């Protein structure tokens, strides 16, 4: 199994509602008609310097991750919802 972790830092002044709109775009994604096991949320602000949000998605294998990575709707959500509000996005994929 492959876990994809995304940690994002939004630009100053972006309201939480805009971040949540982008996260909901990821939660609503379907690949080949199937929902994804997405866990996503805003930072709770419990520690200074944290990122603004995190997303995790688990995939059965590398092929499933790659299908997600090139999916047209996924890339639309990235370009239209995340790119305008984020100053930095870090990603990692690892085996679990």
PDB file as gemmi writes it, atoms N, CA and C in Angstrom:
CRYST1    1.000    1.000    1.000  90.00  90.00  90.00 P 1                      
ATOM      1  N   UNK A   1       0.845  -1.177   0.000  1.00  0.00           N  
ATOM      2  CA  UNK A   1       0.000   0.000   0.000  1.00  0.00           C  
ATOM      3  C   UNK A   1       0.890   1.240   0.000  1.00  0.00           C  
ATOM      4  N   UNK A   2       0.443   2.250  -0.722  1.00  0.00           N  
ATOM      5  CA  UNK A   2       1.164   3.525  -0.834  1.00  0.00           C  
ATOM      6  C   UNK A   2       0.335   4.599  -0.132  1.00  0.00           C  
ATOM      7  N   UNK A   3       0.974   5.339   0.753  1.00  0.00           N  
ATOM      8  CA  UNK A   3       0.318   6.495   1.377  1.00  0.00           C  
ATOM      9  C   UNK A   3       0.884   7.765   0.763  1.00  0.00           C  
ATOM     10  N   UNK A   4      -0.007   8.607   0.277  1.00  0.00           N  
ATOM     11  CA  UNK A   4       0.354   9.918  -0.253  1.00  0.00           C  
ATOM     12  C   UNK A   4      -0.001  10.950   0.814  1.00  0.00           C  
ATOM     13  N   UNK A   5       0.985  11.762   1.196  1.00  0.00           N  
ATOM     14  CA  UNK A   5       0.773  12.811   2.190  1.00  0.00           C  
ATOM     15  C   UNK A   5       1.096  14.149   1.539  1.00  0.00           C  
ATOM     16  N   UNK A   6       0.171  15.083   1.666  1.00  0.00           N  
ATOM     17  CA  UNK A   6       0.338  16.438   1.127  1.00  0.00           C  
ATOM     18  C   UNK A   6       0.199  17.404   2.297  1.00  0.00           C  
ATOM     19  N   UNK A   7       1.165  18.310   2.408  1.00  0.00           N  
ATOM     20  CA  UNK A   7       1.131  19.333   3.450  1.00  0.00           C  
ATOM     21  C   UNK A   7       1.247  20.679   2.752  1.00  0.00           C  
ATOM     22  N   UNK A   8       0.271  21.553   2.986  1.00  0.00           N  
ATOM     23  CA  UNK A   8       0.243  22.817   2.271  1.00  0.00           C  
ATOM     24  C   UNK A   8       0.323  24.031   3.182  1.00  0.00           C  
ATOM     25  N   UNK A   9       0.970  25.048   2.662  1.00  0.00           N  
ATOM     26  CA  UNK A   9       1.074  26.350   3.318  1.00  0.00           C  
ATOM     27  C   UNK A   9       0.383  27.360   2.413  1.00  0.00           C  
ATOM     28  N   UNK A  10      -0.655  28.005   2.933  1.00  0.00           N  
ATOM     29  CA  UNK A  10      -1.391  28.961   2.107  1.00  0.00           C  
ATOM     30  C   UNK A  10      -0.798  30.365   2.245  1.00  0.00           C  
ATOM     31  N   UNK A  11      -1.103  31.175   1.265  1.00  0.00           N  
ATOM     32  CA  UNK A  11      -0.656  32.571   1.257  1.00  0.00           C  
ATOM     33  C   UNK A  11      -1.332  33.329   2.407  1.00  0.00           C  
ATOM     34  N   UNK A  12      -0.656  34.338   2.902  1.00  0.00           N  
ATOM     35  CA  UNK A  12      -1.210  35.172   3.972  1.00  0.00           C  
ATOM     36  C   UNK A  12      -2.548  35.757   3.543  1.00  0.00           C  
ATOM     37  N   UNK A  13      -3.483  35.758   4.460  1.00  0.00           N  
ATOM     38  CA  UNK A  13      -4.784  36.372   4.208  1.00  0.00           C  
ATOM     39  C   UNK A  13      -5.825  35.489   3.564  1.00  0.00           C  
ATOM     40  N   UNK A  14      -5.470  34.255   3.208  1.00  0.00           N  
ATOM     41  CA  UNK A  14      -6.457  33.355   2.594  1.00  0.00           C  
ATOM     42  C   UNK A  14      -7.416  32.879   3.691  1.00  0.00           C  
ATOM     43  N   UNK A  15      -8.705  33.107   3.516  1.00  0.00           N  
ATOM     44  CA  UNK A  15      -9.660  32.681   4.542  1.00  0.00           C  
ATOM     45  C   UNK A  15      -9.802  31.155   4.593  1.00  0.00           C  
ATOM     46  N   UNK A  16     -10.101  30.654   5.780  1.00  0.00           N  
ATOM     47  CA  UNK A  16     -10.249  29.213   5.978  1.00  0.00           C  
ATOM     48  C   UNK A  16     -11.302  28.622   5.042  1.00  0.00           C  
ATOM     49  N   UNK A  17     -12.334  29.377   4.711  1.00  0.00           N  
ATOM     50  CA  UNK A  17     -13.381  28.877   3.833  1.00  0.00           C  
ATOM     51  C   UNK A  17     -12.820  28.538   2.448  1.00  0.00           C  
ATOM     52  N   UNK A  18     -11.838  29.287   1.977  1.00  0.00           N  
ATOM     53  CA  UNK A  18     -11.218  28.999   0.673  1.00  0.00           C  
ATOM     54  C   UNK A  18     -10.367  27.733   0.745  1.00  0.00           C  
ATOM     55  N   UNK A  19      -9.676  27.541   1.860  1.00  0.00           N  
ATOM     56  CA  UNK A  19      -8.878  26.323   2.035  1.00  0.00           C  
ATOM     57  C   UNK A  19      -9.812  25.114   2.082  1.00  0.00           C  
ATOM     58  N   UNK A  20     -10.881  25.247   2.849  1.00  0.00           N  
ATOM     59  CA  UNK A  20     -11.846  24.152   2.978  1.00  0.00           C  
ATOM     60  C   UNK A  20     -12.490  23.823   1.637  1.00  0.00           C  
ATOM     61  N   UNK A  21     -12.740  24.823   0.810  1.00  0.00           N  
ATOM     62  CA  UNK A  21     -13.302  24.591  -0.533  1.00  0.00           C  
ATOM     63  C   UNK A  21     -12.346  23.720  -1.360  1.00  0.00           C  
ATOM     64  N   UNK A  22     -11.054  24.007  -1.291  1.00  0.00           N  
ATOM     65  CA  UNK A  22     -10.070  23.211  -2.018  1.00  0.00           C  
ATOM     66  C   UNK A  22     -10.009  21.788  -1.465  1.00  0.00           C  
ATOM     67  N   UNK A  23     -10.001  21.662  -0.140  1.00  0.00           N  
ATOM     68  CA  UNK A  23      -9.968  20.329   0.471  1.00  0.00           C  
ATOM     69  C   UNK A  23     -11.201  19.521   0.080  1.00  0.00           C  
ATOM     70  N   UNK A  24     -12.350  20.176   0.025  1.00  0.00           N  
ATOM     71  CA  UNK A  24     -13.568  19.460  -0.372  1.00  0.00           C  
ATOM     72  C   UNK A  24     -13.461  18.992  -1.819  1.00  0.00           C  
ATOM     73  N   UNK A  25     -12.783  19.768  -2.647  1.00  0.00           N  
ATOM     74  CA  UNK A  25     -12.551  19.337  -4.019  1.00  0.00           C  
ATOM     75  C   UNK A  25     -11.792  18.023  -4.087  1.00  0.00           C  
ATOM     76  N   UNK A  26     -10.823  17.848  -3.210  1.00  0.00           N  
ATOM     77  CA  UNK A  26     -10.077  16.583  -3.143  1.00  0.00           C  
ATOM     78  C   UNK A  26     -10.953  15.477  -2.559  1.00  0.00           C  
ATOM     79  N   UNK A  27     -11.690  15.797  -1.514  1.00  0.00           N  
ATOM     80  CA  UNK A  27     -12.575  14.784  -0.905  1.00  0.00           C  
ATOM     81  C   UNK A  27     -13.618  14.264  -1.897  1.00  0.00           C  
ATOM     82  N   UNK A  28     -14.054  15.124  -2.807  1.00  0.00           N  
ATOM     83  CA  UNK A  28     -15.101  14.755  -3.766  1.00  0.00           C  
ATOM     84  C   UNK A  28     -14.584  14.005  -4.991  1.00  0.00           C  
ATOM     85  N   UNK A  29     -13.270  13.886  -5.142  1.00  0.00           N  
ATOM     86  CA  UNK A  29     -12.712  13.213  -6.322  1.00  0.00           C  
ATOM     87  C   UNK A  29     -13.139  11.758  -6.395  1.00  0.00           C  
ATOM     88  N   UNK A  30     -13.363  11.313  -7.611  1.00  0.00           N  
ATOM     89  CA  UNK A  30     -13.635   9.905  -7.904  1.00  0.00           C  
ATOM     90  C   UNK A  30     -12.688   9.512  -9.021  1.00  0.00           C  
ATOM     91  N   UNK A  31     -12.016   8.391  -8.856  1.00  0.00           N  
ATOM     92  CA  UNK A  31     -11.142   7.861  -9.898  1.00  0.00           C  
ATOM     93  C   UNK A  31     -11.818   6.603 -10.429  1.00  0.00           C  
ATOM     94  N   UNK A  32     -12.087   6.577 -11.716  1.00  0.00           N  
ATOM     95  CA  UNK A  32     -12.832   5.475 -12.332  1.00  0.00           C  
ATOM     96  C   UNK A  32     -14.157   5.246 -11.603  1.00  0.00           C  
ATOM     97  N   UNK A  33     -14.779   6.339 -11.160  1.00  0.00           N  
ATOM     98  CA  UNK A  33     -16.074   6.266 -10.511  1.00  0.00           C  
ATOM     99  C   UNK A  33     -16.052   5.905  -9.044  1.00  0.00           C  
ATOM    100  N   UNK A  34     -14.875   5.591  -8.504  1.00  0.00           N  
ATOM    101  CA  UNK A  34     -14.788   5.158  -7.108  1.00  0.00           C  
ATOM    102  C   UNK A  34     -14.278   6.294  -6.218  1.00  0.00           C  
ATOM    103  N   UNK A  35     -14.881   6.453  -5.037  1.00  0.00           N  
ATOM    104  CA  UNK A  35     -14.369   7.459  -4.104  1.00  0.00           C  
ATOM    105  C   UNK A  35     -12.983   7.057  -3.595  1.00  0.00           C  
ATOM    106  N   UNK A  36     -12.222   8.039  -3.188  1.00  0.00           N  
ATOM    107  CA  UNK A  36     -10.887   7.791  -2.650  1.00  0.00           C  
ATOM    108  C   UNK A  36     -10.919   7.824  -1.124  1.00  0.00           C  
ATOM    109  N   UNK A  37     -10.022   7.061  -0.493  1.00  0.00           N  
ATOM    110  CA  UNK A  37      -9.939   7.104   0.973  1.00  0.00           C  
ATOM    111  C   UNK A  37      -9.150   8.337   1.426  1.00  0.00           C  
ATOM    112  N   UNK A  38      -9.763   9.497   1.291  1.00  0.00           N  
ATOM    113  CA  UNK A  38      -9.115  10.776   1.591  1.00  0.00           C  
ATOM    114  C   UNK A  38      -9.383  11.171   3.040  1.00  0.00           C  
ATOM    115  N   UNK A  39      -8.328  11.608   3.704  1.00  0.00           N  
ATOM    116  CA  UNK A  39      -8.447  12.266   5.001  1.00  0.00           C  
ATOM    117  C   UNK A  39      -7.784  13.619   4.815  1.00  0.00           C  
ATOM    118  N   UNK A  40      -8.534  14.692   5.081  1.00  0.00           N  
ATOM    119  CA  UNK A  40      -8.008  16.038   4.836  1.00  0.00           C  
ATOM    120  C   UNK A  40      -8.571  16.998   5.872  1.00  0.00           C  
ATOM    121  N   UNK A  41      -7.741  17.949   6.279  1.00  0.00           N  
ATOM    122  CA  UNK A  41      -8.237  18.918   7.229  1.00  0.00           C  
ATOM    123  C   UNK A  41      -7.342  20.118   7.401  1.00  0.00           C  
ATOM    124  N   UNK A  42      -7.919  21.148   8.008  1.00  0.00           N  
ATOM    125  CA  UNK A  42      -7.208  22.370   8.333  1.00  0.00           C  
ATOM    126  C   UNK A  42      -6.394  22.180   9.608  1.00  0.00           C  
ATOM    127  N   UNK A  43      -5.287  22.884   9.690  1.00  0.00           N  
ATOM    128  CA  UNK A  43      -4.480  22.861  10.903  1.00  0.00           C  
ATOM    129  C   UNK A  43      -5.284  23.442  12.065  1.00  0.00           C  
ATOM    130  N   UNK A  44      -5.140  22.854  13.235  1.00  0.00           N  
ATOM    131  CA  UNK A  44      -5.863  23.316  14.416  1.00  0.00           C  
ATOM    132  C   UNK A  44      -5.172  24.483  15.123  1.00  0.00           C  
ATOM    133  N   UNK A  45      -3.958  24.819  14.694  1.00  0.00           N  
ATOM    134  CA  UNK A  45      -3.261  25.939  15.312  1.00  0.00           C  
ATOM    135  C   UNK A  45      -2.726  25.639  16.696  1.00  0.00           C  
ATOM    136  N   UNK A  46      -2.461  24.376  16.978  1.00  0.00           N  
ATOM    137  CA  UNK A  46      -1.976  24.000  18.296  1.00  0.00           C  
ATOM    138  C   UNK A  46      -0.493  24.299  18.500  1.00  0.00           C  
ATOM    139  N   UNK A  47       0.197  24.576  17.405  1.00  0.00           N  
ATOM    140  CA  UNK A  47       1.623  24.850  17.473  1.00  0.00           C  
ATOM    141  C   UNK A  47       1.994  25.898  16.450  1.00  0.00           C  
ATOM    142  N   UNK A  48       2.841  26.836  16.824  1.00  0.00           N  
ATOM    143  CA  UNK A  48       3.310  27.855  15.883  1.00  0.00           C  
ATOM    144  C   UNK A  48       4.117  27.214  14.767  1.00  0.00           C  
ATOM    145  N   UNK A  49       3.983  27.761  13.575  1.00  0.00           N  
ATOM    146  CA  UNK A  49       4.781  27.311  12.442  1.00  0.00           C  
ATOM    147  C   UNK A  49       4.234  26.119  11.678  1.00  0.00           C  
ATOM    148  N   UNK A  50       3.078  25.622  12.085  1.00  0.00           N  
ATOM    149  CA  UNK A  50       2.500  24.486  11.378  1.00  0.00           C  
ATOM    150  C   UNK A  50       2.075  24.867   9.961  1.00  0.00           C  
ATOM    151  N   UNK A  51       1.889  23.847   9.156  1.00  0.00           N  
ATOM    152  CA  UNK A  51       1.314  24.035   7.831  1.00  0.00           C  
ATOM    153  C   UNK A  51      -0.151  24.420   7.979  1.00  0.00           C  
ATOM    154  N   UNK A  52      -0.765  24.804   6.883  1.00  0.00           N  
ATOM    155  CA  UNK A  52      -2.166  25.233   6.895  1.00  0.00           C  
ATOM    156  C   UNK A  52      -3.150  24.071   6.794  1.00  0.00           C  
ATOM    157  N   UNK A  53      -2.758  23.022   6.068  1.00  0.00           N  
ATOM    158  CA  UNK A  53      -3.635  21.874   5.877  1.00  0.00           C  
ATOM    159  C   UNK A  53      -2.805  20.644   5.562  1.00  0.00           C  
ATOM    160  N   UNK A  54      -3.461  19.491   5.684  1.00  0.00           N  
ATOM    161  CA  UNK A  54      -2.839  18.223   5.296  1.00  0.00           C  
ATOM    162  C   UNK A  54      -3.883  17.345   4.620  1.00  0.00           C  
ATOM    163  N   UNK A  55      -3.376  16.505   3.724  1.00  0.00           N  
ATOM    164  CA  UNK A  55      -4.216  15.543   3.003  1.00  0.00           C  
ATOM    165  C   UNK A  55      -3.475  14.221   3.001  1.00  0.00           C  
ATOM    166  N   UNK A  56      -4.184  13.130   3.287  1.00  0.00           N  
ATOM    167  CA  UNK A  56      -3.608  11.803   3.083  1.00  0.00           C  
ATOM    168  C   UNK A  56      -4.574  10.979   2.238  1.00  0.00           C  
ATOM    169  N   UNK A  57      -4.001  10.186   1.359  1.00  0.00           N  
ATOM    170  CA  UNK A  57      -4.778   9.267   0.525  1.00  0.00           C  
ATOM    171  C   UNK A  57      -3.972   7.983   0.417  1.00  0.00           C  
ATOM    172  N   UNK A  58      -4.607   6.849   0.656  1.00  0.00           N  
ATOM    173  CA  UNK A  58      -3.948   5.550   0.546  1.00  0.00           C  
ATOM    174  C   UNK A  58      -4.351   4.865  -0.755  1.00  0.00           C  
ATOM    175  N   UNK A  59      -3.356   4.269  -1.397  1.00  0.00           N  
ATOM    176  CA  UNK A  59      -3.545   3.573  -2.672  1.00  0.00           C  
ATOM    177  C   UNK A  59      -3.021   2.151  -2.545  1.00  0.00           C  
ATOM    178  N   UNK A  60      -3.641   1.201  -3.240  1.00  0.00           N  
ATOM    179  CA  UNK A  60      -3.185  -0.182  -3.130  1.00  0.00           C  
ATOM    180  C   UNK A  60      -1.786  -0.416  -3.698  1.00  0.00           C  
ATOM    181  N   UNK A  61      -1.394   0.390  -4.691  1.00  0.00           N  
ATOM    182  CA  UNK A  61      -0.086   0.187  -5.315  1.00  0.00           C  
ATOM    183  C   UNK A  61       0.327   1.447  -6.082  1.00  0.00           C  
ATOM    184  N   UNK A  62       1.536   1.385  -6.658  1.00  0.00           N  
ATOM    185  CA  UNK A  62       2.079   2.530  -7.392  1.00  0.00           C  
ATOM    186  C   UNK A  62       1.228   2.889  -8.614  1.00  0.00           C  
ATOM    187  N   UNK A  63       0.697   1.882  -9.277  1.00  0.00           N  
ATOM    188  CA  UNK A  63      -0.121   2.144 -10.465  1.00  0.00           C  
ATOM    189  C   UNK A  63      -1.360   2.952 -10.104  1.00  0.00           C  
ATOM    190  N   UNK A  64      -1.988   2.639  -8.990  1.00  0.00           N  
ATOM    191  CA  UNK A  64      -3.168   3.383  -8.554  1.00  0.00           C  
ATOM    192  C   UNK A  64      -2.799   4.824  -8.207  1.00  0.00           C  
ATOM    193  N   UNK A  65      -1.653   5.010  -7.542  1.00  0.00           N  
ATOM    194  CA  UNK A  65      -1.207   6.377  -7.239  1.00  0.00           C  
ATOM    195  C   UNK A  65      -0.962   7.150  -8.533  1.00  0.00           C  
ATOM    196  N   UNK A  66      -0.291   6.529  -9.482  1.00  0.00           N  
ATOM    197  CA  UNK A  66       0.020   7.228 -10.736  1.00  0.00           C  
ATOM    198  C   UNK A  66      -1.254   7.593 -11.507  1.00  0.00           C  
ATOM    199  N   UNK A  67      -2.248   6.734 -11.459  1.00  0.00           N  
ATOM    200  CA  UNK A  67      -3.531   7.042 -12.108  1.00  0.00           C  
ATOM    201  C   UNK A  67      -4.160   8.279 -11.463  1.00  0.00           C  
ATOM    202  N   UNK A  68      -4.093   8.353 -10.154  1.00  0.00           N  
ATOM    203  CA  UNK A  68      -4.596   9.526  -9.420  1.00  0.00           C  
ATOM    204  C   UNK A  68      -3.798  10.771  -9.785  1.00  0.00           C  
ATOM    205  N   UNK A  69      -2.497  10.640  -9.850  1.00  0.00           N  
ATOM    206  CA  UNK A  69      -1.627  11.785 -10.103  1.00  0.00           C  
ATOM    207  C   UNK A  69      -1.868  12.410 -11.475  1.00  0.00           C  
ATOM    208  N   UNK A  70      -2.242  11.618 -12.451  1.00  0.00           N  
ATOM    209  CA  UNK A  70      -2.463  12.155 -13.798  1.00  0.00           C  
ATOM    210  C   UNK A  70      -3.936  12.375 -14.134  1.00  0.00           C  
ATOM    211  N   UNK A  71      -4.817  12.036 -13.203  1.00  0.00           N  
ATOM    212  CA  UNK A  71      -6.248  12.186 -13.440  1.00  0.00           C  
ATOM    213  C   UNK A  71      -6.598  13.641 -13.773  1.00  0.00           C  
ATOM    214  N   UNK A  72      -7.380  13.844 -14.816  1.00  0.00           N  
ATOM    215  CA  UNK A  72      -7.713  15.190 -15.290  1.00  0.00           C  
ATOM    216  C   UNK A  72      -8.449  16.021 -14.233  1.00  0.00           C  
ATOM    217  N   UNK A  73      -9.402  15.434 -13.549  1.00  0.00           N  
ATOM    218  CA  UNK A  73     -10.146  16.193 -12.532  1.00  0.00           C  
ATOM    219  C   UNK A  73      -9.245  16.530 -11.339  1.00  0.00           C  
ATOM    220  N   UNK A  74      -8.404  15.598 -10.946  1.00  0.00           N  
ATOM    221  CA  UNK A  74      -7.445  15.861  -9.870  1.00  0.00           C  
ATOM    222  C   UNK A  74      -6.547  17.043 -10.240  1.00  0.00           C  
ATOM    223  N   UNK A  75      -6.072  17.059 -11.459  1.00  0.00           N  
ATOM    224  CA  UNK A  75      -5.198  18.153 -11.888  1.00  0.00           C  
ATOM    225  C   UNK A  75      -5.955  19.467 -12.051  1.00  0.00           C  
ATOM    226  N   UNK A  76      -7.237  19.407 -12.367  1.00  0.00           N  
ATOM    227  CA  UNK A  76      -8.049  20.621 -12.394  1.00  0.00           C  
ATOM    228  C   UNK A  76      -8.188  21.191 -10.979  1.00  0.00           C  
ATOM    229  N   UNK A  77      -8.466  20.331  -9.999  1.00  0.00           N  
ATOM    230  CA  UNK A  77      -8.578  20.770  -8.608  1.00  0.00           C  
ATOM    231  C   UNK A  77      -7.261  21.390  -8.146  1.00  0.00           C  
ATOM    232  N   UNK A  78      -6.159  20.754  -8.471  1.00  0.00           N  
ATOM    233  CA  UNK A  78      -4.846  21.319  -8.117  1.00  0.00           C  
ATOM    234  C   UNK A  78      -4.669  22.722  -8.701  1.00  0.00           C  
ATOM    235  N   UNK A  79      -4.937  22.841  -9.999  1.00  0.00           N  
ATOM    236  CA  UNK A  79      -4.681  24.101 -10.710  1.00  0.00           C  
ATOM    237  C   UNK A  79      -5.660  25.202 -10.325  1.00  0.00           C  
ATOM    238  N   UNK A  80      -6.936  24.854 -10.173  1.00  0.00           N  
ATOM    239  CA  UNK A  80      -7.948  25.884  -9.959  1.00  0.00           C  
ATOM    240  C   UNK A  80      -8.230  26.202  -8.493  1.00  0.00           C  
ATOM    241  N   UNK A  81      -8.063  25.220  -7.611  1.00  0.00           N  
ATOM    242  CA  UNK A  81      -8.406  25.449  -6.210  1.00  0.00           C  
ATOM    243  C   UNK A  81      -7.190  25.611  -5.301  1.00  0.00           C  
ATOM    244  N   UNK A  82      -6.138  24.835  -5.539  1.00  0.00           N  
ATOM    245  CA  UNK A  82      -4.966  24.906  -4.652  1.00  0.00           C  
ATOM    246  C   UNK A  82      -3.909  25.903  -5.124  1.00  0.00           C  
ATOM    247  N   UNK A  83      -3.593  25.914  -6.395  1.00  0.00           N  
ATOM    248  CA  UNK A  83      -2.510  26.787  -6.883  1.00  0.00           C  
ATOM    249  C   UNK A  83      -2.735  28.258  -6.542  1.00  0.00           C  
ATOM    250  N   UNK A  84      -3.947  28.786  -6.668  1.00  0.00           N  
ATOM    251  CA  UNK A  84      -4.131  30.216  -6.375  1.00  0.00           C  
ATOM    252  C   UNK A  84      -3.968  30.583  -4.900  1.00  0.00           C  
ATOM    253  N   UNK A  85      -4.146  29.630  -3.985  1.00  0.00           N  
ATOM    254  CA  UNK A  85      -4.111  29.972  -2.563  1.00  0.00           C  
ATOM    255  C   UNK A  85      -2.844  29.529  -1.849  1.00  0.00           C  
ATOM    256  N   UNK A  86      -2.048  28.674  -2.481  1.00  0.00           N  
ATOM    257  CA  UNK A  86      -0.890  28.099  -1.789  1.00  0.00           C  
ATOM    258  C   UNK A  86       0.417  28.770  -2.162  1.00  0.00           C  
ATOM    259  N   UNK A  87       1.245  28.980  -1.144  1.00  0.00           N  
ATOM    260  CA  UNK A  87       2.602  29.450  -1.415  1.00  0.00           C  
ATOM    261  C   UNK A  87       3.561  28.277  -1.512  1.00  0.00           C  
ATOM    262  N   UNK A  88       3.212  27.163  -0.870  1.00  0.00           N  
ATOM    263  CA  UNK A  88       4.066  25.973  -0.941  1.00  0.00           C  
ATOM    264  C   UNK A  88       3.236  24.733  -0.630  1.00  0.00           C  
ATOM    265  N   UNK A  89       3.518  23.676  -1.380  1.00  0.00           N  
ATOM    266  CA  UNK A  89       2.913  22.374  -1.118  1.00  0.00           C  
ATOM    267  C   UNK A  89       4.023  21.343  -1.130  1.00  0.00           C  
ATOM    268  N   UNK A  90       4.108  20.570  -0.037  1.00  0.00           N  
ATOM    269  CA  UNK A  90       5.078  19.483   0.059  1.00  0.00           C  
ATOM    270  C   UNK A  90       4.327  18.161  -0.036  1.00  0.00           C  
ATOM    271  N   UNK A  91       4.970  17.182  -0.677  1.00  0.00           N  
ATOM    272  CA  UNK A  91       4.345  15.869  -0.860  1.00  0.00           C  
ATOM    273  C   UNK A  91       5.362  14.781  -0.555  1.00  0.00           C  
ATOM    274  N   UNK A  92       4.830  13.644  -0.161  1.00  0.00           N  
ATOM    275  CA  UNK A  92       5.647  12.449  -0.009  1.00  0.00           C  
ATOM    276  C   UNK A  92       4.748  11.240  -0.224  1.00  0.00           C  
ATOM    277  N   UNK A  93       5.301  10.213  -0.837  1.00  0.00           N  
ATOM    278  CA  UNK A  93       4.620   8.950  -0.969  1.00  0.00           C  
ATOM    279  C   UNK A  93       5.528   7.900  -0.340  1.00  0.00           C  
ATOM    280  N   UNK A  94       4.936   7.025   0.477  1.00  0.00           N  
ATOM    281  CA  UNK A  94       5.739   5.964   1.102  1.00  0.00           C  
ATOM    282  C   UNK A  94       4.893   4.712   1.251  1.00  0.00           C  
ATOM    283  N   UNK A  95       5.578   3.601   1.418  1.00  0.00           N  
ATOM    284  CA  UNK A  95       4.921   2.312   1.535  1.00  0.00           C  
ATOM    285  C   UNK A  95       4.506   2.077   2.987  1.00  0.00           C  
ATOM    286  N   UNK A  96       3.264   1.608   3.148  1.00  0.00           N  
ATOM    287  CA  UNK A  96       2.793   1.245   4.496  1.00  0.00           C  
ATOM    288  C   UNK A  96       2.371  -0.212   4.515  1.00  0.00           C  
TER     289      UNK A  96                                                      
END                                                                             
